[in-house]
Amino acid sequence: MDYRLQLLSFLLSFIFGIVLAIVNQVFLIYIRNKYQVIRYLLATFLAFDLAMLYMALMYKTNEGVVHIYFILVMFIGVYIGNKVNILSILQKFRKVCCRKKK
């Protein structure tokens, strides 16, 4: 695997980690008032879907080669995505951009 393909895989894994953090935050908001069995089922389906999406992304990028350091970079993206709290930033951005003009 050449260095360009590895850098692209690192970048995609990092971005996927941030997207994973956002999806998790939104998922936790919407599932808060559900029954516990439904929560576990939905969380299982979501985890399976996201894992399949990551594998499809890796197959498109580098023929399905997944190294441990790609997964570590993805977890760093999740950590940063959770620390930054991207949902609040997006809400502030929406308030600024979508104001009704008088």
N, C-alpha and C positions, 0 to 999 in steps of 0.2 A: 504494500500500500504506500503510495507516494505521499509526500508531505501536504500537498494541496488537498487531497482527499481526506487526510486525517484532520487538517484544520477545519474543513467543511463539516466533518462529522462532529468535531468538538463544538463548533458554533451551533449546529443544529441540536445537539444534545443539551447545550446550555439554554437555548431558546425554548426547547421542549420542556425543560425543567421549570422555567418561568411560567410557561403556559399551564403546566401541570399544577403549579401553586395557585394560579388564578382559578382554574377549574375546580380545584379543591375548595377554595374559599367560597365560590359561588354555590357549589354543591352543599357545603355545610350550612349556608344560609337557607337554602330551599328545603333541606331535609330536617330541619330543626324540630318540627312539630309532628313528625310521623311516628308510627309505631316502631318499636325496636327491631322487629323481624324485617320489616320493610326497609329500614335503614341499612341493615346488614346485607340484604339482597341487592339493593341499589348500589351500595358501596362495592360489592363484589363485581357487579356488572360493569360499573364505571372503571374499576381497576383493570378488568379484563380488556375492555375496549381501549383504554389508554395504552396498555401494554401492546396490544395488536397494532395500534396506530404508530407507536414507537418502532416496532419491528418493521412495519411497512415503510416508514421513513428511512430506516437503515437499509432496507433492501433497495429502495430507490437511489439512495446515496452511494453506498459502498458494497453492494451485493450481499447485504445481510451480515457483514462482519461486525460483531459487537464485542468490544473489549471492555475490560473492567474499568479502565480510565474514562471511557465514554459515559458509563453509568455514574462514576464519581463526579464527573463534570455536570451531569444531569442533576444529581443531588445538590451540588453547589448552586445550580440555578434555582432549584426548589427552595433552598435556604434563603437565597437572596430575594426570591419572589415573596416569601413569607415575611422577611424582615422589612422590605420596602413597603408592603401593603399597597399593592398596585391598584386595588379596587378603590381606595380612597383617592388616589391620584386621578383615576379615570373619572370619578364622580366630580371632582373639582374641575377637571378639564371640560367635562360636559356642561357644568354650570357656566363656565366662562365662554365657551364656544356657542352654546345653544340659547343664549339670552334672547328674549324677544325684544326687538327694537321698537322704540316708541314712535 
